[in-house]
Structure formats: C-alpha cells, structure tokens
Amino acid sequence: MTLIVGIPACTKTYDGLIMHATPARYGAAVIGAAGAWPILLPPVGEGMVAMLDRIDGLLLSGSPSNVEPHLYGVDGSETPGKHDPHRDGTTLPLIRAAIARGMPVLAICRGIQELNVALGGTLHQRVHTLDGRMDHRAGPGTMDEQFGFKHPVTLSGHLARIAGATEIMVNSLHGQAIDRPAEGMVVEAVAPDGTIEAVRVANAPGWAFGVQFHPEWHFATDPPSRAIFAAFGDACRAYVGIRRAA
C-alpha cells in the first residue's frame, strides 16, 4: 500500500519570484517514520480541497509566518509583515474538510495554530509578553541548537499513550500559541508555564492531533518524536482501509 500525505506549502518570494515551499524535514519524517510519501499542496485557495480525494493524510507544517488575526476575530496584528494569506486561505478549508471526512491530520507548530483557528479557537500573538510565560522563540545559534530540546512538557490522554510517557523533552521555536482551544478540542500536553503544547480533536471522526513543538526534527533519534509520526502513518493506513471497504 502506497500512502500519500499532503503537505500544504507556504508562499515564499525568491529573487522577486513567488514560489511554494516547505522545509524538507517534514517530508523526510513522513517517509522515514510514517511510512508514506509526501506531496506538496500549493497554497492556491479553497479549490485545493479537491485534492483530499487523492491523498490519505494531511500534515500541516511549521512556518515563520503567522495566521492572520482577523481569522480568529481579532483586529490588528502584533506581528505585521509575518503573514501568509495564501496559506491561510488554503489550509483552513483543507483542515475543516479533512476532519469532516475522517482523514488523519497531524498539525505541527503553525499547523496547530491553524488547526485551532480553523475549528473556532483563538491565539496568543506574542506568548513571551504574557505574565509568567517563557520565551518560546528559537533564539540564536545553529539550526541544531535552535531545534534542540529546550524544556519538558507534561503529556496526558491519547498522546501520552502514543509517546509512551507522561513527560518528554521538546524543542521550542514559536512566538504564538493557542489561547482559547476550539470547541471539542482536548489539551494533551502543556509546558511548565501553562502554554498549550498539544491538542487532540476529540469530536473528529478520525485521527486529528496538533503539537506546538517539532517532532520532525528528531524523528530519527527521539522515540516519542518517531512515535507521533508512526501513529500518524498507522492512522492513514486505517483510513485507507475504511475508505476501500466503503
């Protein structure tokens, strides 16, 4: 069985040309730990929902850009110049449609924020300015240093069973995070400062998780990171089986 996982791309500009891209590490984790093949979904709008008929799972990657605040009912951006409306206009309808049909969804970093907004939740725009919160941004250093483990998170529910632990170490490269979780969303990981680090869409007909950290970076060496992608791959295989039986 050849599994296909769709990864919505970001809009980038190189030498004045608009391009669609996403970091290669997400595809590597899909291949190496989920046992599937990745394809990029260009951020060209709601019409990409038709691609859900051709794929077996949806992976939402991280990105330097942030979801536009007006999409969760807030006027004014605290991070002007760091938005990607083409991606927003593609991922939010994709998320809703994928979840409605029971397709497995794994949402990472910006992805967990998109997942929450798509289903009616809200975001903190600058976590590090909130009283009692850590600075969850990457900080200086090499890529390995930026993506290295930074702090523990406490796991519960389904995610604790997937990871085989109630506490794991994670990396931290985000300026925004979930404020109010969407209806039907269960928090399954939190940082020491209370920041939401993982959610499960409990009222979804299929497998749907979001994590604020980056398991794709350590999938080859860190058992919990690998387990998250393996569980996503297993869910995709189960989804294909159900679809074929129908």
N, C-alpha and C positions, 0 to 999 in steps of 0.2 A: 504494500500500500504506500503510495507516494502522497505524503501530506504537503499541503501548500498553505503557508501562513502569509497573510498580507500585512505589510508594514507601511502605514501612511507616511509619506515623505514630508520634509519641510521645504519651504521656499527659500532659496539662497540666491545671492547675486555675486557672480564672479566676473570680473572684468566687464561689468556693465550688462552681462547676460543673466537672465533669470534661469535658475536651474533647480532641480528637485533632488534632494539628497537626504540621507540619514547615516549616522555613524555605522561603520561596518561591523562593530562588535555585536550589534543586535542580531544581524544575520548569522554571525558565527555561533552565537548561543543557540539560535533556533536550529541550526544544523547539528551542532555538537552535543546539545543536551535535550532538545525537544524531539529530535529525530525527524525534522521536517525541512522543507525547502522554502526560503523566503522570497517574496517578490515585493517590489516597491509599488505602492499605490500613489500616483501623482496627486497633489493637492489641488484638484480642479473643480471641487464643489460636490454638491449633493448627488450628482449623477454617478459618482463612484460607488454608491450603494449597490448598483447593479453587479459590481464585482463580487459581492458576497455570495452570489450563485456559483462562483468559480474557485473560492478558497475554503479552507477548513478551519481557520482560526484567524483572529485579529490581534496583532501586537502593536501597542501604542508606545512609541519610544520617547525618551527624553529629548530635550532641546533647549538651547539658550533662550528661546522665545517664551512668552507667557500668554495665557488665554486672555483675550480682551475682556476687561471688567464689565462692560455693558452686557455681556452674555450671561452674567450672573447677577444682574440688577444693580450694578454699582456705577455711579457716574464719576469719571475721572480716573486716570491711570497714575499709579505711583511709580511705574516703570516705563515711561514713554520711550518710544523707539525700540522696544523689545517685544514687538507683537508680530504675529504671522496670521493675518486674517484668512489667507487662502487655506492654511492648515485647519484653522478653527472651522471654516465653512465646509470642510471635508470630514474631519474626524467626528464632530459632534453628531451629524446624522448617521455616520457609519456606526458609531457606538450604539445609538438607540436601536438601529435596525438589526445589528448583530445580536444584541442582547434579546431583542424581541423574538428572534428565531432560534434562540438557544445556542448560538455559536460561541465557542470559548473565546474569552477576551482576557489578555494579560496587559495591564497598563503600568508603565514604568515612568517615574518622575513627572515630567509634564503630562504624561499619559494618565496618571492617577488624578491629576487636576482636571484634565479633560473629561475623564470618566465621571467625576463628581459633578462638574458643571453640566454635562450632557443630561444627567438624571435629576437636576434641580438643586444641587448644592452650591455652596459659596466657597471662596478662597480668602486666605490672608495674602495680601500683596507683598508684604515685607516682614517675614517672620522675625528677623533679628531686631526689629524695632519694638516688639511686643515685650511687656514686662515679664521677666522671668524666663524668657526664651533664649536658647542658644543661637549662635550664628551658624546656620546650617549650610552656608555657602562654601564653595570649594576651597577658596584661599589660594595662596601662591604655591609654587613648586612644580615638579614634573607631573606628567599625566599619571604615573604610578602613584605619586604622593597624593595628588588630588583625589584619585579614586581609591585610595587606601582606606582601610577600616577606621572609622572615627569615633563611634560611640555604640553602646548596646541599645537594643530595642527589646521590649517585652512582647512576646507573641501569645496569642490565645486562639481558641476555636480551630477552624479548619487549617489555617496557616501554620499553627503550632504542630499539627499532625503532619502536614506536608514537610516542614523543616525538621521534624523530629526533635524539637527543642522548644522551651518556653522563653529562652533568651538567646539572641545571636548578636554578633557584631556586624555593623553595616557601614557603608560609606555615606557621605553626605555632601550633595552638590546642588542644593536648591535654595532659592530665595523665597519661594512661595510654598504654600501648603494648604491643606483642607482647613477651612474654618467650620462651617456647618455641613455635616455629611448629608447627602441626599436621602430622601425617604427610602427605606428598605435597604440601606447600606449599613453594614456592621463593621465597626472598627476592630481589627485583629492584630494590630501592632502599634505601640506608642514608644516615643523616645523618652528619656528621663525628664525632659522639660514639658512633657504632655503633648508634643507635636504628633499628629497622626501620621504613622509610617506605613500602614497597610489597611486595606478595606476589602470586604467581600460583599458582592451584591446579592444579598440573601434572597431577595424576591425575584431574581433572574431565573428563567427556566433552564439555564445552562451554567457552566463554569465561568465565573467572572470575578477576577481579583485585580487589585491595584496595589502597587508598592511605591513608596516615595524614594527608596534607595535604588541602587543599580546592581542587581544580581547578574546582569550580563557581563560585567567586568571581571567577575571572579568565578564564572560558571565552571571553568576547567579545574579549579583548585579548592573551591569552598563548597562543602557538601550541601549546606542549606540553599546556596545560590543555585547550584545544579538541580536540587530537588524541586525548586519552583518551576524551572523550565521543563523538567521531566514531567511534572504534574500537568503542566500546560499541554505538552505533547500527548500525554495519555488522554486528556480531555478531548483533544482534537480527534484522536483515533476513535474514541467513543462516539463523538458527534458524527463522524463519517459513517459509523456502523448504524446509528439510528436513522440517518438520512437515507442510507441504502435500503434499510428494512422498510422504510415508509414508501 
